Amino acid sequence: MSQAAEEQTAEPDAPAAELAGSDIPGWEPPSSGERILNQDEIDSLLGFDLTDEEAGERSGIRAIINSALVSYERLPMLEIVFDRLVRLMTTSLRNFTSDNVEVSLDNISSIRFGDYLNSIPLPAILSVFRAEELDNFGLLTVDSNLIYSIVDVLLGGRRGTAALRIEGRPYTTIERVLVQRMVEVVLNDAKAAFEPLTEVNFKLDRLETNPRFAAIARPANAAILVRLRIDMEDRGGRIELLLPYATLEPIRKMLLQQFMGEKFGRDNIWESHLATELWGTQTEVRAVLDEQQIALSKVLNLKVGETILFNASPDSLVELRSGSVPLTRARMGKRGHHIAVRVEGPISLAARKAVLGEAL
């Protein structure tokens, strides 16, 4: 008995995982050569790498999750518009500052409006402007480096010396006025950049230093963010132009074009063939001599031999109709063994609009 008891007590010494999985169909104990991920590999797989967080990038499972958060359509024509804006700003800011200014386009991206407000490096000046024809707003952010650089250049600062920055104080009236003048120059260039596409007038509404007061859309709304770099020799900074998708919605079809004047879904050869076939299509035309409205009760009580009188004579003009569309007036007659009509007037404008769809 003691030997049997010892054999029974030896069984629990087996690995706990092996005993736990022994009841699962098809379960096999792990092989001794199986590779186990370390903590760095697990973090990289899940996308929790700190270096990626600092770089603003996502990897692993977090990249898959976050890719669905801001997934919006690409607007090819918008890239052409902002390339044109860069060229215009380079010229206008050189005239504005009387200095050698280089403007470059960093990137164009989609972002949620709330995420952008939380990412604005303060202090900064936020310019809220209105796109009058689009009936919505946009946001232009000027960072502190560019603010002090513009003030230094416009007030005669010497070249080769970095602009003096005094942190922890609000911007003075002179600084705000000078930045406002620069923002107006940028908005005029933006108007000129959009002009080949559509007429849009960007009008400055107000300047803010607190992002909470510059809310022009809901935090979850999507927006296009354009980052521009402005260099003036050893000075410069960034301008960020943000346009909500709601602002661009009225001209969305134009922005989807690959090139200026592109026509979507149109084939000239097919259109010509279709037009030829339509011109050769047979349609039914009715000649109506007269019409009369009669009560339904009288119609139901009609009997054989009763007569209905119309207000028309053999010399009255008849009306030609195609379906329910009146085309023109004609005179009824006879040609050979057939009853014929002779058109007495041109096709009406209403008929041309209805049949051909012309905006007359």
Rosetta blueprint (number, residue, H / E / L):
1 M L
2 S H
3 Q H
4 A H
5 A H
6 E H
7 E H
8 Q H
9 T H
10 A H
11 E H
12 P H
13 D H
14 A L
15 P L
16 A H
17 A H
18 E H
19 L H
20 A H
21 G H
22 S L
23 D L
24 I L
25 P L
26 G L
27 W L
28 E L
29 P L
30 P L
31 S L
32 S L
33 G L
34 E L
35 R L
36 I L
37 L L
38 N L
39 Q H
40 D H
41 E H
42 I H
43 D H
44 S H
45 L H
46 L H
47 G L
48 F L
49 D L
50 L H
51 T H
52 D H
53 E H
54 E H
55 A H
56 G L
57 E L
58 R L
59 S L
60 G H
61 I H
62 R H
63 A H
64 I H
65 I H
66 N H
67 S H
68 A L
69 L L
70 V L
71 S L
72 Y L
73 E L
74 R L
75 L L
76 P H
77 M H
78 L H
79 E H
80 I H
81 V H
82 F H
83 D H
84 R H
85 L H
86 V H
87 R H
88 L H
89 M H
90 T H
91 T H
92 S H
93 L H
94 R H
95 N H
96 F H
97 T H
98 S L
99 D L
100 N L
101 V L
102 E E
103 V E
104 S E
105 L E
106 D E
107 N E
108 I E
109 S E
110 S E
111 I E
112 R E
113 F H
114 G H
115 D H
116 Y H
117 L H
118 N H
119 S H
120 I L
121 P L
122 L L
123 P L
124 A E
125 I E
126 L E
127 S E
128 V E
129 F E
130 R E
131 A E
132 E L
133 E L
134 L L
135 D L
136 N E
137 F E
138 G E
139 L E
140 L E
141 T E
142 V E
143 D E
144 S H
145 N H
146 L H
147 I H
148 Y H
149 S H
150 I H
151 V H
152 D H
153 V H
154 L H
155 L L
156 G L
157 G L
158 R L
159 R L
160 G L
161 T L
162 A L
163 A L
164 L L
165 R L
166 I L
167 E L
168 G L
169 R L
170 P L
171 Y L
172 T L
173 T H
174 I H
175 E H
176 R H
177 V H
178 L H
179 V H
180 Q H
181 R H
182 M H
183 V H
184 E H
185 V H
186 V H
187 L H
188 N H
189 D H
190 A H
191 K H
192 A H
193 A H
194 F H
195 E L
196 P L
197 L L
198 T L
199 E L
200 V L
201 N L
202 F E
203 K E
204 L E
205 D E
206 R E
207 L E
208 E E
209 T L
210 N L
211 P H
212 R H
213 F H
214 A H
215 A L
216 I L
217 A L
218 R L
219 P L
220 A L
221 N L
222 A E
223 A E
224 I E
225 L E
226 V E
227 R E
228 L E
229 R E
230 I E
231 D E
232 M E
233 E L
234 D L
235 R E
236 G E
237 G E
238 R E
239 I E
240 E E
241 L E
242 L E
243 L E
244 P E
245 Y H
246 A H
247 T H
248 L H
249 E H
250 P H
251 I H
252 R H
253 K H
254 M H
255 L H
256 L L
257 Q L
258 Q L
259 F L
260 M L
261 G L
262 E L
263 K L
264 F L
265 G L
266 R L
267 D L
268 N H
269 I H
270 W H
271 E H
272 S H
273 H H
274 L H
275 A H
276 T H
277 E H
278 L H
279 W H
280 G L
281 T L
282 Q L
283 T L
284 E L
285 V L
286 R E
287 A E
288 V E
289 L L
290 D L
291 E L
292 Q L
293 Q L
294 I L
295 A L
296 L H
297 S H
298 K H
299 V H
300 L H
301 N L
302 L L
303 K L
304 V L
305 G L
306 E L
307 T L
308 I L
309 L L
310 F L
311 N L
312 A L
313 S L
314 P L
315 D L
316 S L
317 L E
318 V E
319 E E
320 L E
321 R E
322 S E
323 G L
324 S L
325 V E
326 P E
327 L E
328 T E
329 R E
330 A E
331 R E
332 M E
333 G E
334 K E
335 R E
336 G L
337 H L
338 H E
339 I E
340 A E
341 V E
342 R E
343 V E
344 E L
345 G L
346 P L
347 I L
348 S L
349 L H
350 A H
351 A H
352 R H
353 K H
354 A H
355 V H
356 L H
357 G L
358 E L
359 A L
360 L L
